[in-house]
Amino acid sequence: MFGIGMPEMLLIMAIALIVIGPKKLPDLAKSLGRAFAEFKRATSELKDTFEIDDELKEVKSTFDHVGKEIKEAMDVKVDNGLEDQNLSADFDKEKNETGNKDSESPLSDG
């Protein structure tokens, strides 16, 4: 634990007992225990938050990738749709031109 062995811990406890006194030492130990527990809880919450952020980034990248694929598919469909419209417009033009020629033919007068 932090590179502190048993002799060092005993020395720190003895100094704390002399400086703080036997009456306030249990209260100080309780406060330190609560502080360490709160610190541990805060660090675990922070760790969970980072894990959630990583998961959200993965989900976001997946959605972005799927969105790009959908856009590409829609672009291809729109391009094909425009070509189909152009072909049908050309067909209508050609039909109208041949229809006009037929109406001008001598057979239709008679």
Biopython code that builds the backbone (N, CA, C, O; Angstrom):
import numpy as np
from Bio.PDB.StructureBuilder import StructureBuilder

atoms = [
    (1, "MET", "N", (0.854, -1.183, 0.000)),
    (1, "MET", "CA", (0.000, 0.000, 0.000)),
    (1, "MET", "C", (0.891, 1.235, 0.000)),
    (1, "MET", "O", (1.425, 1.607, 1.045)),
    (2, "PHE", "N", (1.060, 1.866, -1.135)),
    (2, "PHE", "CA", (1.844, 3.080, -1.317)),
    (2, "PHE", "C", (3.306, 2.893, -0.922)),
    (2, "PHE", "O", (3.995, 3.878, -0.658)),
    (3, "GLY", "N", (3.787, 1.680, -0.875)),
    (3, "GLY", "CA", (5.182, 1.439, -0.536)),
    (3, "GLY", "C", (5.478, 1.649, 0.940)),
    (3, "GLY", "O", (6.636, 1.822, 1.320)),
    (4, "ILE", "N", (4.436, 1.636, 1.785)),
    (4, "ILE", "CA", (4.628, 1.828, 3.225)),
    (4, "ILE", "C", (4.512, 0.472, 3.901)),
    (4, "ILE", "O", (3.510, -0.227, 3.748)),
    (5, "GLY", "N", (5.530, 0.111, 4.638)),
    (5, "GLY", "CA", (5.522, -1.165, 5.344)),
    (5, "GLY", "C", (4.956, -1.011, 6.746)),
    (5, "GLY", "O", (4.510, 0.068, 7.134)),
    (6, "MET", "N", (4.979, -2.109, 7.507)),
    (6, "MET", "CA", (4.431, -2.114, 8.853)),
    (6, "MET", "C", (5.192, -1.173, 9.797)),
    (6, "MET", "O", (4.548, -0.464, 10.570)),
    (7, "PRO", "N", (6.514, -1.132, 9.772)),
    (7, "PRO", "CA", (7.212, -0.208, 10.682)),
    (7, "PRO", "C", (6.862, 1.259, 10.405)),
    (7, "PRO", "O", (6.718, 2.048, 11.338)),
    (8, "GLU", "N", (6.727, 1.618, 9.145)),
    (8, "GLU", "CA", (6.380, 3.001, 8.822)),
    (8, "GLU", "C", (4.965, 3.336, 9.289)),
    (8, "GLU", "O", (4.709, 4.440, 9.771)),
    (9, "MET", "N", (4.046, 2.375, 9.143)),
    (9, "MET", "CA", (2.660, 2.594, 9.588)),
    (9, "MET", "C", (2.613, 2.801, 11.100)),
    (9, "MET", "O", (1.905, 3.683, 11.585)),
    (10, "LEU", "N", (3.371, 1.984, 11.850)),
    (10, "LEU", "CA", (3.401, 2.138, 13.308)),
    (10, "LEU", "C", (3.966, 3.499, 13.699)),
    (10, "LEU", "O", (3.472, 4.122, 14.639)),
    (11, "LEU", "N", (4.979, 3.963, 13.005)),
    (11, "LEU", "CA", (5.569, 5.269, 13.293)),
    (11, "LEU", "C", (4.560, 6.388, 13.017)),
    (11, "LEU", "O", (4.431, 7.319, 13.811)),
    (12, "ILE", "N", (3.846, 6.294, 11.889)),
    (12, "ILE", "CA", (2.837, 7.309, 11.555)),
    (12, "ILE", "C", (1.719, 7.304, 12.601)),
    (12, "ILE", "O", (1.252, 8.368, 13.007)),
    (13, "MET", "N", (1.277, 6.101, 13.046)),
    (13, "MET", "CA", (0.220, 6.014, 14.058)),
    (13, "MET", "C", (0.682, 6.597, 15.395)),
    (13, "MET", "O", (-0.089, 7.270, 16.079)),
    (14, "ALA", "N", (1.924, 6.343, 15.764)),
    (14, "ALA", "CA", (2.448, 6.862, 17.029)),
    (14, "ALA", "C", (2.516, 8.390, 16.986)),
    (14, "ALA", "O", (2.150, 9.055, 17.955)),
    (15, "ILE", "N", (2.975, 8.936, 15.881)),
    (15, "ILE", "CA", (3.055, 10.402, 15.748)),
    (15, "ILE", "C", (1.647, 11.003, 15.766)),
    (15, "ILE", "O", (1.421, 12.032, 16.403)),
    (16, "ALA", "N", (0.711, 10.373, 15.080)),
    (16, "ALA", "CA", (-0.666, 10.859, 15.072)),
    (16, "ALA", "C", (-1.261, 10.816, 16.468)),
    (16, "ALA", "O", (-1.972, 11.741, 16.864)),
    (17, "LEU", "N", (-0.981, 9.750, 17.228)),
    (17, "LEU", "CA", (-1.495, 9.632, 18.593)),
    (17, "LEU", "C", (-0.934, 10.732, 19.481)),
    (17, "LEU", "O", (-1.653, 11.289, 20.310)),
    (18, "ILE", "N", (0.340, 11.046, 19.314)),
    (18, "ILE", "CA", (0.971, 12.098, 20.127)),
    (18, "ILE", "C", (0.433, 13.477, 19.728)),
    (18, "ILE", "O", (0.088, 14.280, 20.594)),
    (19, "VAL", "N", (0.360, 13.752, 18.418)),
    (19, "VAL", "CA", (-0.037, 15.083, 17.940)),
    (19, "VAL", "C", (-1.530, 15.319, 18.145)),
    (19, "VAL", "O", (-1.922, 16.379, 18.633)),
    (20, "ILE", "N", (-2.350, 14.371, 17.789)),
    (20, "ILE", "CA", (-3.796, 14.572, 17.811)),
    (20, "ILE", "C", (-4.368, 14.261, 19.191)),
    (20, "ILE", "O", (-5.246, 14.976, 19.674)),
    (21, "GLY", "N", (-3.896, 13.245, 19.802)),
    (21, "GLY", "CA", (-4.398, 12.868, 21.127)),
    (21, "GLY", "C", (-5.334, 11.684, 21.034)),
    (21, "GLY", "O", (-5.944, 11.438, 19.994)),
    (22, "PRO", "N", (-5.441, 10.950, 22.137)),
    (22, "PRO", "CA", (-6.249, 9.737, 22.119)),
    (22, "PRO", "C", (-7.756, 9.997, 22.013)),
    (22, "PRO", "O", (-8.490, 9.111, 21.576)),
    (23, "LYS", "N", (-8.236, 11.176, 22.396)),
    (23, "LYS", "CA", (-9.669, 11.444, 22.352)),
    (23, "LYS", "C", (-10.156, 11.759, 20.932)),
    (23, "LYS", "O", (-11.252, 11.351, 20.548)),
    (24, "LYS", "N", (-9.357, 12.472, 20.165)),
    (24, "LYS", "CA", (-9.784, 12.887, 18.821)),
    (24, "LYS", "C", (-9.337, 11.918, 17.722)),
    (24, "LYS", "O", (-9.795, 12.027, 16.585)),
    (25, "LEU", "N", (-8.466, 10.992, 18.040)),
    (25, "LEU", "CA", (-7.957, 10.060, 17.030)),
    (25, "LEU", "C", (-9.056, 9.175, 16.419)),
    (25, "LEU", "O", (-9.057, 8.989, 15.202)),
    (26, "PRO", "N", (-9.989, 8.623, 17.209)),
    (26, "PRO", "CA", (-11.062, 7.816, 16.583)),
    (26, "PRO", "C", (-11.937, 8.658, 15.628)),
    (26, "PRO", "O", (-12.327, 8.183, 14.561)),
    (27, "ASP", "N", (-12.237, 9.894, 16.017)),
    (27, "ASP", "CA", (-13.025, 10.760, 15.128)),
    (27, "ASP", "C", (-12.272, 11.058, 13.832)),
    (27, "ASP", "O", (-12.860, 11.078, 12.750)),
    (28, "LEU", "N", (-10.980, 11.286, 13.955)),
    (28, "LEU", "CA", (-10.167, 11.540, 12.774)),
    (28, "LEU", "C", (-10.114, 10.310, 11.870)),
    (28, "LEU", "O", (-10.193, 10.428, 10.647)),
    (29, "ALA", "N", (-9.982, 9.140, 12.472)),
    (29, "ALA", "CA", (-9.944, 7.901, 11.691)),
    (29, "ALA", "C", (-11.276, 7.686, 10.972)),
    (29, "ALA", "O", (-11.302, 7.267, 9.815)),
    (30, "LYS", "N", (-12.384, 7.977, 11.665)),
    (30, "LYS", "CA", (-13.704, 7.834, 11.050)),
    (30, "LYS", "C", (-13.850, 8.804, 9.884)),
    (30, "LYS", "O", (-14.377, 8.434, 8.834)),
    (31, "SER", "N", (-13.394, 10.029, 10.055)),
    (31, "SER", "CA", (-13.466, 11.028, 8.983)),
    (31, "SER", "C", (-12.612, 10.629, 7.790)),
    (31, "SER", "O", (-13.025, 10.779, 6.641)),
    (32, "LEU", "N", (-11.415, 10.120, 8.072)),
    (32, "LEU", "CA", (-10.544, 9.663, 6.998)),
    (32, "LEU", "C", (-11.167, 8.477, 6.259)),
    (32, "LEU", "O", (-11.092, 8.399, 5.032)),
    (33, "GLY", "N", (-11.779, 7.562, 7.000)),
    (33, "GLY", "CA", (-12.444, 6.421, 6.378)),
    (33, "GLY", "C", (-13.575, 6.861, 5.461)),
    (33, "GLY", "O", (-13.731, 6.338, 4.357)),
    (34, "ARG", "N", (-14.362, 7.823, 5.923)),
    (34, "ARG", "CA", (-15.451, 8.353, 5.088)),
    (34, "ARG", "C", (-14.900, 9.060, 3.847)),
    (34, "ARG", "O", (-15.437, 8.925, 2.748)),
    (35, "ALA", "N", (-13.832, 9.806, 4.046)),
    (35, "ALA", "CA", (-13.237, 10.535, 2.921)),
    (35, "ALA", "C", (-12.706, 9.551, 1.873)),
    (35, "ALA", "O", (-12.908, 9.744, 0.675)),
    (36, "PHE", "N", (-12.027, 8.498, 2.334)),
    (36, "PHE", "CA", (-11.523, 7.494, 1.380)),
    (36, "PHE", "C", (-12.667, 6.777, 0.672)),
    (36, "PHE", "O", (-12.586, 6.502, -0.525)),
    (37, "ALA", "N", (-13.743, 6.473, 1.418)),
    (37, "ALA", "CA", (-14.900, 5.808, 0.802)),
    (37, "ALA", "C", (-15.534, 6.721, -0.250)),
    (37, "ALA", "O", (-15.892, 6.258, -1.333)),
    (38, "GLU", "N", (-15.674, 8.006, 0.059)),
    (38, "GLU", "CA", (-16.241, 8.954, -0.905)),
    (38, "GLU", "C", (-15.337, 9.097, -2.128)),
    (38, "GLU", "O", (-15.818, 9.174, -3.259)),
    (39, "PHE", "N", (-14.038, 9.131, -1.895)),
    (39, "PHE", "CA", (-13.089, 9.220, -3.009)),
    (39, "PHE", "C", (-13.190, 7.979, -3.902)),
    (39, "PHE", "O", (-13.179, 8.080, -5.129)),
    (40, "LYS", "N", (-13.289, 6.812, -3.265)),
    (40, "LYS", "CA", (-13.411, 5.568, -4.025)),
    (40, "LYS", "C", (-14.710, 5.559, -4.833)),
    (40, "LYS", "O", (-14.713, 5.145, -5.993)),
    (41, "ARG", "N", (-15.805, 6.009, -4.234)),
    (41, "ARG", "CA", (-17.092, 6.066, -4.918)),
    (41, "ARG", "C", (-17.030, 7.033, -6.104)),
    (41, "ARG", "O", (-17.536, 6.733, -7.185)),
    (42, "ALA", "N", (-16.407, 8.192, -5.890)),
    (42, "ALA", "CA", (-16.298, 9.179, -6.969)),
    (42, "ALA", "C", (-15.449, 8.658, -8.121)),
    (42, "ALA", "O", (-15.783, 8.867, -9.287)),
    (43, "THR", "N", (-14.353, 7.981, -7.798)),
    (43, "THR", "CA", (-13.507, 7.449, -8.871)),
    (43, "THR", "C", (-14.212, 6.332, -9.631)),
    (43, "THR", "O", (-14.051, 6.217, -10.846)),
    (44, "SER", "N", (-14.990, 5.507, -8.932)),
    (44, "SER", "CA", (-15.714, 4.448, -9.644)),
    (44, "SER", "C", (-16.806, 5.054, -10.531)),
    (44, "SER", "O", (-17.045, 4.554, -11.630)),
    (45, "GLU", "N", (-17.472, 6.120, -10.074)),
    (45, "GLU", "CA", (-18.469, 6.798, -10.908)),
    (45, "GLU", "C", (-17.811, 7.416, -12.139)),
    (45, "GLU", "O", (-18.355, 7.354, -13.241)),
    (46, "LEU", "N", (-16.650, 8.006, -11.942)),
    (46, "LEU", "CA", (-15.922, 8.595, -13.062)),
    (46, "LEU", "C", (-15.511, 7.516, -14.064)),
    (46, "LEU", "O", (-15.607, 7.704, -15.277)),
    (47, "LYS", "N", (-15.059, 6.397, -13.538)),
    (47, "LYS", "CA", (-14.678, 5.268, -14.399)),
    (47, "LYS", "C", (-15.892, 4.773, -15.185)),
    (47, "LYS", "O", (-15.787, 4.509, -16.383)),
    (48, "ASP", "N", (-17.039, 4.647, -14.522)),
    (48, "ASP", "CA", (-18.262, 4.237, -15.204)),
    (48, "ASP", "C", (-18.661, 5.241, -16.277)),
    (48, "ASP", "O", (-19.118, 4.861, -17.356)),
    (49, "THR", "N", (-18.486, 6.518, -15.976)),
    (49, "THR", "CA", (-18.813, 7.560, -16.953)),
    (49, "THR", "C", (-17.932, 7.432, -18.188)),
    (49, "THR", "O", (-18.413, 7.561, -19.313)),
    (50, "PHE", "N", (-16.648, 7.181, -17.980)),
    (50, "PHE", "CA", (-15.750, 7.007, -19.121)),
    (50, "PHE", "C", (-16.133, 5.780, -19.938)),
    (50, "PHE", "O", (-16.077, 5.809, -21.168)),
    (51, "GLU", "N", (-16.522, 4.701, -19.260)),
    (51, "GLU", "CA", (-16.942, 3.504, -19.974)),
    (51, "GLU", "C", (-18.215, 3.768, -20.772)),
    (51, "GLU", "O", (-18.346, 3.308, -21.906)),
    (52, "ILE", "N", (-19.151, 4.508, -20.182)),
    (52, "ILE", "CA", (-20.388, 4.854, -20.885)),
    (52, "ILE", "C", (-20.074, 5.736, -22.079)),
    (52, "ILE", "O", (-20.657, 5.563, -23.149)),
    (53, "ASP", "N", (-19.154, 6.685, -21.905)),
    (53, "ASP", "CA", (-18.764, 7.550, -23.017)),
    (53, "ASP", "C", (-18.164, 6.731, -24.157)),
    (53, "ASP", "O", (-18.457, 6.984, -25.326)),
    (54, "ASP", "N", (-17.328, 5.755, -23.822)),
    (54, "ASP", "CA", (-16.744, 4.902, -24.860)),
    (54, "ASP", "C", (-17.832, 4.120, -25.589)),
    (54, "ASP", "O", (-17.803, 3.996, -26.813)),
    (55, "GLU", "N", (-18.794, 3.591, -24.828)),
    (55, "GLU", "CA", (-19.889, 2.850, -25.451)),
    (55, "GLU", "C", (-20.722, 3.760, -26.340)),
    (55, "GLU", "O", (-21.131, 3.369, -27.434)),
    (56, "LEU", "N", (-20.975, 4.986, -25.862)),
    (56, "LEU", "CA", (-21.752, 5.932, -26.671)),
    (56, "LEU", "C", (-21.005, 6.312, -27.942)),
    (56, "LEU", "O", (-21.621, 6.481, -28.994)),
    (57, "LYS", "N", (-19.692, 6.446, -27.856)),
    (57, "LYS", "CA", (-18.909, 6.749, -29.053)),
    (57, "LYS", "C", (-19.007, 5.609, -30.060)),
    (57, "LYS", "O", (-19.124, 5.844, -31.263)),
    (58, "GLU", "N", (-18.960, 4.371, -29.564)),
    (58, "GLU", "CA", (-19.083, 3.222, -30.456)),
    (58, "GLU", "C", (-20.451, 3.211, -31.134)),
    (58, "GLU", "O", (-20.554, 2.975, -32.338)),
    (59, "VAL", "N", (-21.501, 3.469, -30.351)),
    (59, "VAL", "CA", (-22.856, 3.488, -30.906)),
    (59, "VAL", "C", (-22.992, 4.622, -31.917)),
    (59, "VAL", "O", (-23.580, 4.441, -32.984)),
    (60, "LYS", "N", (-22.445, 5.794, -31.581)),
    (60, "LYS", "CA", (-22.529, 6.941, -32.487)),
    (60, "LYS", "C", (-21.804, 6.654, -33.793)),
    (60, "LYS", "O", (-22.306, 6.975, -34.870)),
    (61, "SER", "N", (-20.621, 6.048, -33.700)),
    (61, "SER", "CA", (-19.885, 5.738, -34.928)),
    (61, "SER", "C", (-20.641, 4.712, -35.766)),
    (61, "SER", "O", (-20.628, 4.782, -36.995)),
    (62, "THR", "N", (-21.294, 3.769, -35.111)),
    (62, "THR", "CA", (-22.093, 2.785, -35.841)),
    (62, "THR", "C", (-23.256, 3.465, -36.554)),
    (62, "THR", "O", (-23.518, 3.189, -37.725)),
    (63, "PHE", "N", (-23.953, 4.356, -35.845)),
    (63, "PHE", "CA", (-25.059, 5.083, -36.465)),
    (63, "PHE", "C", (-24.568, 5.964, -37.604)),
    (63, "PHE", "O", (-25.222, 6.054, -38.642)),
    (64, "ASP", "N", (-23.423, 6.615, -37.421)),
    (64, "ASP", "CA", (-22.871, 7.445, -38.497)),
    (64, "ASP", "C", (-22.562, 6.595, -39.722)),
    (64, "ASP", "O", (-22.850, 6.989, -40.852)),
    (65, "HIS", "N", (-21.976, 5.433, -39.489)),
    (65, "HIS", "CA", (-21.629, 4.530, -40.592)),
    (65, "HIS", "C", (-22.891, 4.069, -41.318)),
    (65, "HIS", "O", (-22.939, 4.061, -42.548)),
    (66, "VAL", "N", (-23.906, 3.686, -40.555)),
    (66, "VAL", "CA", (-25.164, 3.242, -41.158)),
    (66, "VAL", "C", (-25.812, 4.405, -41.916)),
    (66, "VAL", "O", (-26.353, 4.222, -43.006)),
    (67, "GLY", "N", (-25.751, 5.600, -41.325)),
    (67, "GLY", "CA", (-26.313, 6.773, -41.988)),
    (67, "GLY", "C", (-25.628, 7.064, -43.310)),
    (67, "GLY", "O", (-26.291, 7.406, -44.289)),
    (68, "LYS", "N", (-24.313, 6.933, -43.350)),
    (68, "LYS", "CA", (-23.580, 7.141, -44.602)),
    (68, "LYS", "C", (-23.982, 6.106, -45.640)),
    (68, "LYS", "O", (-24.163, 6.431, -46.814)),
    (69, "GLU", "N", (-24.120, 4.853, -45.203)),
    (69, "GLU", "CA", (-24.520, 3.806, -46.143)),
    (69, "GLU", "C", (-25.917, 4.077, -46.691)),
    (69, "GLU", "O", (-26.174, 3.859, -47.876)),
    (70, "ILE", "N", (-26.809, 4.543, -45.846)),
    (70, "ILE", "CA", (-28.169, 4.851, -46.303)),
    (70, "ILE", "C", (-28.146, 6.010, -47.285)),
    (70, "ILE", "O", (-28.828, 5.978, -48.310)),
    (71, "LYS", "N", (-27.358, 7.040, -46.968)),
    (71, "LYS", "CA", (-27.254, 8.181, -47.884)),
    (71, "LYS", "C", (-26.700, 7.747, -49.237)),
    (71, "LYS", "O", (-27.189, 8.172, -50.284)),
    (72, "GLU", "N", (-25.676, 6.898, -49.207)),
    (72, "GLU", "CA", (-25.109, 6.408, -50.468)),
    (72, "GLU", "C", (-26.148, 5.611, -51.245)),
    (72, "GLU", "O", (-26.252, 5.749, -52.464)),
    (73, "ALA", "N", (-26.914, 4.783, -50.552)),
    (73, "ALA", "CA", (-27.944, 4.000, -51.224)),
    (73, "ALA", "C", (-29.015, 4.919, -51.799)),
    (73, "ALA", "O", (-29.506, 4.690, -52.904)),
    (74, "MET", "N", (-29.375, 5.950, -51.055)),
    (74, "MET", "CA", (-30.391, 6.894, -51.544)),
    (74, "MET", "C", (-29.852, 7.668, -52.746)),
    (74, "MET", "O", (-30.599, 7.930, -53.689)),
    (75, "ASP", "N", (-28.582, 8.034, -52.731)),
    (75, "ASP", "CA", (-27.988, 8.738, -53.866)),
    (75, "ASP", "C", (-28.020, 7.868, -55.110)),
    (75, "ASP", "O", (-28.312, 8.351, -56.204)),
    (76, "VAL", "N", (-27.722, 6.594, -54.947)),
    (76, "VAL", "CA", (-27.740, 5.680, -56.081)),
    (76, "VAL", "C", (-29.159, 5.558, -56.616)),
    (76, "VAL", "O", (-29.360, 5.567, -57.830)),
    (77, "LYS", "N", (-30.144, 5.444, -55.734)),
    (77, "LYS", "CA", (-31.533, 5.328, -56.163)),
    (77, "LYS", "C", (-31.995, 6.604, -56.856)),
    (77, "LYS", "O", (-32.702, 6.546, -57.862)),
    (78, "VAL", "N", (-31.593, 7.766, -56.316)),
    (78, "VAL", "CA", (-31.969, 9.041, -56.924)),
    (78, "VAL", "C", (-31.323, 9.168, -58.289)),
    (78, "VAL", "O", (-31.970, 9.608, -59.239)),
    (79, "ASP", "N", (-30.051, 8.790, -58.403)),
    (79, "ASP", "CA", (-29.370, 8.843, -59.696)),
    (79, "ASP", "C", (-30.071, 7.939, -60.695)),
    (79, "ASP", "O", (-30.289, 8.339, -61.839)),
    (80, "ASN", "N", (-30.424, 6.744, -60.291)),
    (80, "ASN", "CA", (-31.142, 5.824, -61.168)),
    (80, "ASN", "C", (-32.507, 6.392, -61.518)),
    (80, "ASN", "O", (-32.968, 6.259, -62.651)),
    (81, "GLY", "N", (-33.148, 7.020, -60.554)),
    (81, "GLY", "CA", (-34.451, 7.618, -60.807)),
    (81, "GLY", "C", (-34.356, 8.727, -61.828)),
    (81, "GLY", "O", (-35.243, 8.860, -62.671)),
    (82, "LEU", "N", (-33.305, 9.529, -61.777)),
    (82, "LEU", "CA", (-33.125, 10.605, -62.751)),
    (82, "LEU", "C", (-32.863, 10.031, -64.129)),
    (82, "LEU", "O", (-33.367, 10.549, -65.126)),
    (83, "GLU", "N", (-32.081, 8.971, -64.192)),
    (83, "GLU", "CA", (-31.822, 8.340, -65.486)),
    (83, "GLU", "C", (-33.115, 7.770, -66.058)),
    (83, "GLU", "O", (-33.376, 7.877, -67.256)),
    (84, "ASP", "N", (-33.922, 7.163, -65.190)),
    (84, "ASP", "CA", (-35.203, 6.626, -65.646)),
    (84, "ASP", "C", (-36.100, 7.747, -66.147)),
    (84, "ASP", "O", (-36.795, 7.588, -67.151)),
    (85, "GLN", "N", (-36.088, 8.889, -65.448)),
    (85, "GLN", "CA", (-36.899, 10.018, -65.876)),
    (85, "GLN", "C", (-36.405, 10.553, -67.214)),
    (85, "GLN", "O", (-37.206, 10.895, -68.084)),
    (86, "ASN", "N", (-35.100, 10.623, -67.376)),
    (86, "ASN", "CA", (-34.537, 11.098, -68.645)),
    (86, "ASN", "C", (-34.900, 10.146, -69.777)),
    (86, "ASN", "O", (-35.244, 10.582, -70.875)),
    (87, "LEU", "N", (-34.823, 8.853, -69.509)),
    (87, "LEU", "CA", (-35.176, 7.880, -70.532)),
    (87, "LEU", "C", (-36.652, 7.985, -70.898)),
    (87, "LEU", "O", (-37.012, 7.915, -72.073)),
    (88, "SER", "N", (-37.500, 8.152, -69.891)),
    (88, "SER", "CA", (-38.932, 8.262, -70.186)),
    (88, "SER", "C", (-39.225, 9.573, -70.901)),
    (88, "SER", "O", (-40.107, 9.626, -71.758)),
    (89, "ALA", "N", (-38.488, 10.646, -70.556)),
    (89, "ALA", "CA", (-38.680, 11.918, -71.247)),
    (89, "ALA", "C", (-38.238, 11.791, -72.698)),
    (89, "ALA", "O", (-38.904, 12.300, -73.599)),
    (90, "ASP", "N", (-37.117, 11.115, -72.925)),
    (90, "ASP", "CA", (-36.659, 10.891, -74.301)),
    (90, "ASP", "C", (-37.675, 10.053, -75.064)),
    (90, "ASP", "O", (-37.950, 10.319, -76.233)),
    (91, "PHE", "N", (-38.225, 9.052, -74.414)),
    (91, "PHE", "CA", (-39.216, 8.190, -75.051)),
    (91, "PHE", "C", (-40.472, 8.995, -75.393)),
    (91, "PHE", "O", (-41.048, 8.823, -76.468)),
    (92, "ASP", "N", (-40.897, 9.874, -74.478)),
    (92, "ASP", "CA", (-42.076, 10.714, -74.736)),
    (92, "ASP", "C", (-41.811, 11.663, -75.893)),
    (92, "ASP", "O", (-42.684, 11.867, -76.736)),
    (93, "LYS", "N", (-40.612, 12.249, -75.945)),
    (93, "LYS", "CA", (-40.250, 13.150, -77.048)),
    (93, "LYS", "C", (-40.314, 12.415, -78.376)),
    (93, "LYS", "O", (-40.887, 12.888, -79.357)),
    (94, "GLU", "N", (-39.702, 11.240, -78.365)),
    (94, "GLU", "CA", (-39.650, 10.442, -79.586)),
    (94, "GLU", "C", (-41.060, 10.037, -80.011)),
    (94, "GLU", "O", (-41.381, 10.025, -81.199)),
    (95, "LYS", "N", (-41.875, 9.714, -79.050)),
    (95, "LYS", "CA", (-43.251, 9.324, -79.337)),
    (95, "LYS", "C", (-44.030, 10.497, -79.928)),
    (95, "LYS", "O", (-44.780, 10.329, -80.890)),
    (96, "ASN", "N", (-43.847, 11.691, -79.345)),
    (96, "ASN", "CA", (-44.522, 12.884, -79.850)),
    (96, "ASN", "C", (-44.056, 13.230, -81.255)),
    (96, "ASN", "O", (-44.863, 13.615, -82.101)),
    (97, "GLU", "N", (-42.763, 13.094, -81.508)),
    (97, "GLU", "CA", (-42.236, 13.410, -82.834)),
    (97, "GLU", "C", (-42.787, 12.443, -83.872)),
    (97, "GLU", "O", (-43.174, 12.857, -84.965)),
    (98, "THR", "N", (-42.823, 11.170, -83.539)),
    (98, "THR", "CA", (-43.363, 10.200, -84.494)),
    (98, "THR", "C", (-44.867, 10.368, -84.604)),
    (98, "THR", "O", (-45.439, 10.121, -85.666)),
    (99, "GLY", "N", (-45.510, 10.777, -83.543)),
    (99, "GLY", "CA", (-46.948, 11.027, -83.592)),
    (99, "GLY", "C", (-47.274, 12.208, -84.480)),
    (99, "GLY", "O", (-48.269, 12.177, -85.204)),
    (100, "ASN", "N", (-46.465, 13.240, -84.443)),
    (100, "ASN", "CA", (-46.658, 14.412, -85.298)),
    (100, "ASN", "C", (-46.413, 14.054, -86.756)),
    (100, "ASN", "O", (-47.123, 14.538, -87.637)),
    (101, "LYS", "N", (-45.429, 13.223, -87.018)),
    (101, "LYS", "CA", (-45.145, 12.809, -88.395)),
    (101, "LYS", "C", (-46.305, 11.985, -88.944)),
    (101, "LYS", "O", (-46.669, 12.110, -90.113)),
    (102, "ASP", "N", (-46.880, 11.146, -88.091)),
    (102, "ASP", "CA", (-47.999, 10.317, -88.518)),
    (102, "ASP", "C", (-49.215, 11.175, -88.841)),
    (102, "ASP", "O", (-49.954, 10.884, -89.782)),
    (103, "SER", "N", (-49.421, 12.233, -88.061)),
    (103, "SER", "CA", (-50.589, 13.081, -88.310)),
    (103, "SER", "C", (-50.412, 13.895, -89.582)),
    (103, "SER", "O", (-51.405, 14.318, -90.174)),
    (104, "GLU", "N", (-49.193, 14.126, -90.018)),
    (104, "GLU", "CA", (-48.943, 14.877, -91.236)),
    (104, "GLU", "C", (-48.939, 13.960, -92.472)),
    (104, "GLU", "O", (-48.864, 14.463, -93.593)),
    (105, "SER", "N", (-49.014, 12.711, -92.309)),
    (105, "SER", "CA", (-48.933, 11.800, -93.450)),
    (105, "SER", "C", (-50.220, 11.861, -94.265)),
    (105, "SER", "O", (-51.288, 12.142, -93.723)),
    (106, "PRO", "N", (-50.120, 11.602, -95.552)),
    (106, "PRO", "CA", (-51.301, 11.684, -96.423)),
    (106, "PRO", "C", (-52.344, 10.626, -96.084)),
    (106, "PRO", "O", (-53.516, 10.804, -96.416)),
    (107, "LEU", "N", (-51.967, 9.567, -95.457)),
    (107, "LEU", "CA", (-52.930, 8.521, -95.153)),
    (107, "LEU", "C", (-53.913, 8.959, -94.090)),
    (107, "LEU", "O", (-55.056, 8.503, -94.072)),
    (108, "SER", "N", (-53.481, 9.839, -93.205)),
    (108, "SER", "CA", (-54.375, 10.262, -92.145)),
    (108, "SER", "C", (-55.430, 11.220, -92.659)),
    (108, "SER", "O", (-56.466, 11.364, -92.009)),
    (109, "ASP", "N", (-55.224, 11.899, -93.814)),
    (109, "ASP", "CA", (-56.215, 12.830, -94.342)),
    (109, "ASP", "C", (-57.396, 12.075, -94.927)),
    (109, "ASP", "O", (-58.522, 12.573, -94.929)),
    (110, "GLY", "N", (-57.153, 10.951, -95.388)),
    (110, "GLY", "CA", (-58.080, 10.353, -96.195)),
    (110, "GLY", "C", (-58.960, 9.325, -95.975)),
    (110, "GLY", "O", (-59.713, 8.954, -96.875)),
]
sb = StructureBuilder()
sb.init_structure("model")
sb.init_model(0)
sb.init_chain("A")
sb.init_seg("    ")
for serial, (resi, resn, name, xyz) in enumerate(atoms, 1):
    if name == "N":
        sb.init_residue(resn, " ", resi, " ")
    sb.init_atom(name, np.array(xyz, "f"), 0.0, 1.0, " ", f" {name:<3s}", serial, name[0])
structure = sb.get_structure()
